[in-house]
Amino acid sequence: MLVRTIVRSSPATVLLPLVAGFVFLALGDDLSAWVTPRYWPSATGSAAFALPFVAAACAAAAAWEGARLTKGRVFEQPAVRGPLAIAVPVLLPVLVMGLAGILVALATSAAAADVPLGLPDFGILGAVAAMLVAHTLAGYVLGRVMPRVLAPPVALIGSFFVGAYPASWSIMWLRYLVGGGLSNCCSIDTSVDSRALAGTIFFATAVSAAALTLIYRGSTPVALTAALTLVAGGVLATWLVARDLGADPLQPRSTDALVCDDTERPRVCLWPEVANPQMVHQEARAAAARLTTAGLLLPSTLTMAARPAADELKLGIGPDTHGADIAAGVASGLLPSPPACAFNGEPYPAAVAAGPLAAWLYATAGVPEEAVAGRFGPDEARIATKVRTLPPATQIVWYQQTRAALTSCNTPPPATVSRGKG
């Protein structure tokens, strides 16, 4: 069949501008709302948000093609080409349409992230492409066995349900069957977990292999058994690799990419996506100096790594952080991690101290008082201001006692943090 004939007769030719327009106009805000500036993995992950919509279009177009060929009794006639050779030419435009839709999504999210020249995350794109192939082949098989009037809408709705709804279920690993959760990638200090990608690719490959088996062998008992076995094997493989993943398929980003400046102390390590590293160095060291002058002991390194080493302090900033937010990023690294009782409803008497301690740290690091009050509330800011009027040694004792209380489930905070005391 001539290429121009395939292009002219394929439903993908009509659907392509509709899919591209839908992705750009209807999904544009979602594709750009949470993207991390200048970080290619985040832009690529955000593009995966369009996968359920684009995959549904691929499934519907493929179902139309399958039903068209069946209605035309193509497979009942003597043919030189086998079933796969007949299917491939009509499905290639559908896959091209789907990939084009994902590329529109990637361009939208990349533009919002203002990424530099570089390459997207090919692991995420590979998982997305595998799912497009699986939806396309499954839609084609559905079209072969359903009436032409029913196959496309059933494929459209079924594909969207399978692609979108597992992300809302409480069984987390199920979302990684269909590429769910990839749009949550990534903050500046994280990357996508390879187990999530592997789970999606395993299942997509199994579904594609099952569909190819049915296309080639037909709906014989042996072919149906083989197809069901392949799909079950794909589900099992995904469960094995992704069963321990949470809602967000993320892992700490490799620290090899950090760019460290040790010309002064403390040493400051930033991700290469930071817009103005010199300004961050200056402001971070100034905040560290204020905290040290107040009597706190800080590690020798400030780092943006997701999991700082024992001799490092987490610098909680983003790539576009400016001004007082850098001081806040230094101060946030000194906040203690709450114990388990703070999350499971058990008594936690020190909870009232969390806000005042954070407000004191932020103010001491150099965050303006109005910003502290806006972030933590006027009562917390008032307590922090009161503490800062005390002698430095007294402030440090208060900080140490409050911090110790916040890490315990049964230690009350110092009386100074009581909202009833002025």
C-alpha positions in Angstrom: 0.0 0.0 0.0 1.3 3.4 -0.9 2.3 5.8 1.9 0.0 8.5 0.6 -2.9 6.1 0.5 -2.3 5.0 4.1 -2.1 8.6 5.3 -5.2 9.6 3.4 -7.3 6.8 4.6 -6.1 6.6 8.2 -8.3 8.1 11.0 -5.0 9.3 12.6 -4.7 11.9 9.9 -8.0 13.5 11.1 -7.3 13.0 14.7 -3.8 14.3 14.8 -4.7 18.0 14.9 -7.5 17.3 17.3 -5.2 15.5 19.7 -2.5 18.1 19.4 -5.0 20.9 20.0 -6.6 19.1 22.9 -3.2 18.5 24.6 -2.1 22.1 24.1 -5.3 23.9 24.9 -7.1 21.6 27.4 -4.1 20.2 29.2 -1.7 23.0 28.9 -2.2 24.4 32.4 -1.8 20.9 34.0 1.3 20.2 31.9 3.0 23.4 33.2 1.6 24.0 36.6 4.0 22.0 38.7 7.0 21.7 36.5 10.4 22.3 38.1 12.3 25.1 36.4 15.1 24.1 34.0 14.9 20.4 35.0 14.4 18.1 32.0 13.2 15.0 34.0 10.4 17.2 35.5 9.4 18.5 32.1 9.4 14.9 30.7 7.4 13.6 33.7 4.8 16.4 33.4 4.4 15.5 29.7 3.3 12.0 30.9 0.1 13.6 32.3 -1.2 13.5 28.7 -0.7 9.8 28.4 -4.2 8.6 29.3 -5.8 11.0 26.9 -3.4 10.3 24.0 -3.5 6.6 24.5 -7.3 6.6 24.4 -7.2 8.3 21.1 -4.7 5.7 19.8 -6.9 2.9 21.0 -10.0 4.4 19.4 -8.3 5.0 16.0 -6.8 1.5 16.1 -10.2 0.0 16.9 -11.7 1.8 13.9 -9.0 0.3 11.7 -9.5 -3.2 13.0 -13.2 -3.0 12.6 -12.9 -1.5 9.1 -10.6 -4.4 7.9 -13.0 -6.9 9.5 -16.1 -5.4 7.8 -14.2 -5.4 4.5 -13.6 -9.1 5.0 -9.9 -8.6 4.3 -9.0 -11.6 6.4 -11.5 -13.8 4.7 -9.8 -13.4 1.3 -6.6 -15.1 0.0 -3.8 -12.8 0.8 0.0 -12.7 0.2 0.5 -10.8 3.4 -0.1 -12.3 6.8 -2.2 -10.7 9.5 0.7 -8.8 11.1 1.8 -7.5 7.7 -1.7 -6.2 7.1 -1.9 -4.6 10.6 1.4 -2.8 10.7 0.8 -0.3 7.9 -2.6 0.8 9.2 -1.3 1.1 12.8 1.9 3.0 12.2 0.0 6.3 11.5 -1.9 5.8 14.7 1.3 5.4 16.7 2.8 8.4 15.0 -0.3 10.4 16.0 0.2 9.2 19.6 3.9 10.1 19.7 3.2 13.5 18.2 0.6 14.2 20.9 3.2 13.3 23.6 5.8 15.5 21.9 3.3 18.4 22.0 2.9 17.8 25.7 6.6 17.6 26.1 7.1 20.9 24.2 4.5 22.5 26.4 6.0 21.4 29.7 9.5 22.1 28.5 8.6 25.7 27.5 7.0 26.2 30.9 10.1 24.9 32.6 12.4 27.0 30.4 14.7 24.1 30.1 18.2 24.6 28.6 19.4 22.8 25.5 19.5 19.1 26.4 17.7 15.9 26.2 14.5 14.7 27.9 14.4 11.7 30.2 14.4 8.8 27.8 13.3 6.3 30.5 10.0 8.1 31.0 9.6 8.6 27.2 10.3 4.9 26.7 7.6 3.9 29.2 5.1 6.2 27.6 5.9 4.9 24.1 5.5 1.3 25.3 2.1 2.2 26.7 1.0 3.8 23.4 2.0 0.7 21.5 0.0 -1.5 24.0 -3.1 0.6 23.8 -2.9 0.8 20.0 -2.6 -3.0 19.6 -5.3 -3.7 22.2 -7.6 -1.3 20.4 -6.9 -3.0 17.1 -7.8 -6.4 18.6 -11.0 -5.0 20.0 -11.9 -3.6 16.7 -11.4 -7.0 15.1 -14.1 -8.6 17.3 -16.6 -5.8 17.7 -19.0 -4.0 15.3 -17.5 -0.9 13.7 -20.1 1.4 15.3 -19.2 0.2 18.8 -15.5 -0.6 18.7 -14.0 3.0 18.7 -16.1 4.4 21.6 -15.6 1.2 23.7 -11.9 1.4 23.0 -11.8 5.1 23.8 -13.6 4.8 27.1 -12.0 1.5 28.1 -8.5 2.8 27.3 -9.0 6.0 29.3 -10.4 4.1 32.3 -7.5 1.7 32.3 -4.9 4.5 31.8 -6.3 7.1 34.2 -8.2 5.5 37.1 -5.5 3.2 38.7 -3.7 6.4 39.9 -6.7 7.0 42.2 -6.7 3.6 43.8 -5.3 2.8 47.2 -3.2 -0.1 45.9 -0.2 1.9 44.8 1.6 -0.6 42.5 -1.4 -0.9 40.2 -0.8 2.6 38.9 2.6 1.5 37.6 1.0 -1.0 35.4 -0.2 1.8 33.1 2.4 4.5 33.6 0.5 6.3 36.4 2.4 8.6 38.8 5.1 9.5 36.3 3.7 13.1 36.0 4.7 13.6 39.7 8.4 13.6 38.6 10.3 15.5 39.8 11.5 18.0 42.3 15.0 19.4 41.8 16.5 16.8 44.2 14.7 13.7 42.9 14.6 11.5 39.8 12.1 8.9 38.7 12.5 5.5 40.3 13.6 3.0 37.7 11.3 0.3 39.2 8.2 2.4 38.2 9.5 2.6 34.6 10.3 -1.2 34.6 6.9 -2.1 35.9 5.1 0.0 33.1 7.4 -1.4 30.4 6.9 -5.0 31.6 3.1 -4.7 31.5 3.0 -2.8 28.3 5.3 -5.4 26.6 3.1 -8.2 27.9 -0.1 -6.6 26.6 1.5 -5.9 23.3 2.8 -9.5 23.0 -0.7 -10.8 23.9 -2.3 -8.6 21.2 0.3 -9.7 18.6 -0.5 -13.3 19.5 -4.2 -12.8 18.9 -3.6 -10.9 15.7 -1.3 -13.6 14.3 -3.1 -16.7 15.6 -6.7 -15.5 15.9 -9.0 -16.2 18.7 -8.2 -19.9 19.0 -8.2 -21.5 22.4 -4.4 -21.8 22.3 -4.0 -18.2 21.3 -6.4 -16.9 24.0 -4.6 -19.0 26.7 -1.3 -17.7 25.6 -2.5 -14.1 25.6 -4.0 -14.4 29.0 -0.8 -16.0 30.3 1.2 -13.2 28.9 -1.0 -10.5 30.5 -0.9 -12.3 33.8 2.9 -12.6 33.6 3.1 -8.8 32.9 0.9 -8.1 36.0 3.1 -10.4 38.1 6.3 -8.8 36.8 5.0 -5.3 37.6 4.0 -6.4 41.1 7.4 -7.9 41.8 9.3 -4.7 40.8 6.9 -2.0 42.0 5.1 -3.4 45.0 7.2 -1.4 47.4 6.8 1.9 45.7 4.6 4.7 47.2 2.3 7.2 45.5 5.2 9.1 44.0 7.7 6.9 42.0 10.7 9.0 43.0 14.2 8.4 44.3 16.9 10.8 45.5 18.8 12.4 42.6 22.4 11.3 42.2 24.7 13.7 44.0 27.3 13.4 41.2 25.5 16.3 39.5 26.0 18.7 42.4 28.3 21.6 41.8 30.1 22.5 45.0 31.9 25.8 45.9 34.4 25.4 48.7 36.2 28.7 48.3 34.6 29.9 51.6 33.0 28.2 54.5 30.5 26.7 54.7 30.9 24.8 51.5 27.8 25.1 49.3 26.6 22.4 46.9 24.0 23.3 44.3 22.2 21.6 41.5 23.3 22.9 38.1 19.8 24.1 37.4 20.1 26.9 40.0 19.6 30.2 38.2 22.1 32.4 40.1 24.5 30.2 42.1 26.8 33.1 43.1 23.8 34.9 44.8 22.8 31.7 46.5 26.3 31.2 47.8 26.4 34.7 49.2 22.9 34.6 50.8 23.3 31.1 52.2 26.6 31.8 53.8 25.2 35.1 55.3 22.3 33.1 56.8 24.6 30.5 58.1 26.8 33.2 59.7 23.7 34.7 61.5 22.8 31.3 62.9 26.3 30.6 64.0 26.5 34.0 65.7 23.3 33.2 67.6 25.1 30.1 69.0 24.0 27.3 66.7 26.5 24.7 65.4 26.1 24.2 61.7 27.8 21.5 59.5 30.6 22.5 57.2 28.5 21.9 54.1 25.2 23.2 52.9 23.8 20.9 50.2 20.7 20.6 48.0 20.9 16.8 48.0 17.7 15.0 49.0 19.5 13.1 51.7 22.4 15.1 53.2 25.2 13.2 54.8 25.9 13.3 58.6 28.2 16.3 58.2 25.9 18.2 55.8 22.9 20.5 56.2 19.9 20.4 53.8 19.6 23.6 51.8 15.8 23.6 51.1 15.6 25.8 48.1 14.5 25.5 44.5 16.3 26.5 41.3 14.6 29.9 41.2 14.9 30.8 44.9 15.7 34.5 45.7 16.5 36.7 48.7 15.0 35.8 52.0 13.9 32.4 50.7 17.5 31.3 50.8 17.8 32.2 54.4 14.6 30.2 55.0 16.1 27.3 53.1 19.1 27.2 55.4 16.9 27.5 58.5 14.6 24.7 57.4 17.5 22.3 57.4 17.7 22.7 61.2 14.1 21.7 61.9 13.7 18.3 63.6 11.8 15.5 62.1 8.6 14.8 64.0 8.1 11.4 65.7 5.6 8.9 64.6 3.0 10.0 67.1 2.7 13.3 65.3 1.2 11.5 62.3 -1.0 8.8 63.7 -3.2 10.7 66.1 -1.4 9.9 69.4 -0.8 12.5 72.0 2.0 14.9 71.0 2.3 17.6 73.6 5.1 19.4 71.8 3.1 20.1 68.7 2.4 23.6 69.8 6.1 24.3 69.8 6.8 23.5 66.1 5.6 26.8 64.7 7.4 29.0 67.3 10.7 27.1 66.8 10.5 27.4 63.1 9.7 31.1 63.3 12.7 31.6 65.6 15.0 29.8 63.3 13.8 31.7 60.2 14.0 35.1 61.9 17.4 34.3 63.3 18.6 33.3 59.8 17.5 36.7 58.4 14.0 36.2 57.1 12.0 39.5 57.6 9.6 39.5 60.5 6.6 40.1 58.2 7.5 37.1 56.1 7.9 35.0 59.2 4.4 36.1 60.5 2.9 35.4 57.1 4.4 31.9 56.9 3.8 30.7 60.5 1.1 33.0 61.9 1.2 36.1 64.1 1.2 34.1 67.4 4.2 32.1 66.4 6.0 35.2 65.2 5.2 36.9 68.5 6.7 34.1 70.5 9.8 34.0 68.3 10.2 37.8 68.7 9.9 37.4 72.5 12.5 34.6 72.6 14.9 36.7 70.5 14.9 39.5 73.1 16.4 37.0 75.6 20.2 36.7 76.1 21.8 34.6 73.4 22.7 31.8 75.9 19.1 31.6 77.0 17.9 31.5 73.5 20.1 28.5 72.7 18.9 26.7 75.8 15.3 27.3 74.7 16.1 26.1 71.2 17.7 22.9 72.5 14.9 22.1 74.9 12.2 22.9 72.3 13.9 20.8 69.7 14.3 17.9 72.0 10.6 18.1 72.9 9.6 18.1 69.3 11.4 14.8 68.7 9.6 13.1 71.7 6.1 11.9 72.1 5.9 12.6 75.8 8.0 15.7 76.5 6.1 19.0 76.9 7.6 22.1 75.4 9.2 25.0 77.4 6.6 27.3 78.9 7.8 30.1 76.6 5.9 28.7 73.6 2.6 28.7 75.4 0.2 30.9 73.4 -1.3 32.1 76.6 2.0 33.7 77.7 3.0 37.0 76.1 
